[in-house]
Amino acid sequence: MEESMSEVLNVSEMFGRNVFNDAVMKDRLPKNVYKKLKKTIEDGAEMDPSIADVVAHAMKDWAIERGATHYTTGSSL
């Protein structure tokens, strides 16, 4: 019986573990920052400048722990 590539390699799982998702945010961010960020995401509003640096540093540290050597913010806050 021939296995398909998706049976051998779970692509969703492989890429999903490298996403700064809700569980990672909740674990890495102070509670008040997490709540403000969630509200920002849900409302589609601009990020509160008072939390931007905390979020950026958490994301950078998380990415470096996973082997990232380069990154960009991609926005102008």
C-alpha positions, 0 to 999 in steps of 0.5 A, spaced: 500 500 500 502 506 498 502 512 503 500 519 500 505 525 502 500 527 507 500 521 511 507 521 512 508 528 513 503 532 517 504 539 513 499 542 518 503 540 524 509 542 521 508 549 520 503 550 525 508 549 531 512 555 528 506 560 529 506 565 534 499 563 535 494 564 541 497 559 546 504 562 545 501 569 546 498 567 552 504 563 555 509 569 553 505 575 554 504 579 561 496 578 562 494 585 561 498 585 554 495 579 552 488 582 553 490 588 549 493 584 544 487 580 543 482 585 543 486 589 538 486 583 533 478 581 534 477 589 533 481 590 527 484 596 531 491 599 531 495 596 536 496 600 542 503 603 542 504 602 550 504 594 548 508 594 541 515 593 544 513 588 549 509 584 543 515 585 539 520 582 544 516 576 545 515 575 538 523 576 537 525 571 543 520 566 541 523 566 533 530 566 535 529 560 540 526 556 534 532 558 530 531 565 526 537 569 524 533 575 521 526 578 522 522 584 520 517 588 523 513 589 517 509 595 520 510 602 522 507 603 529 
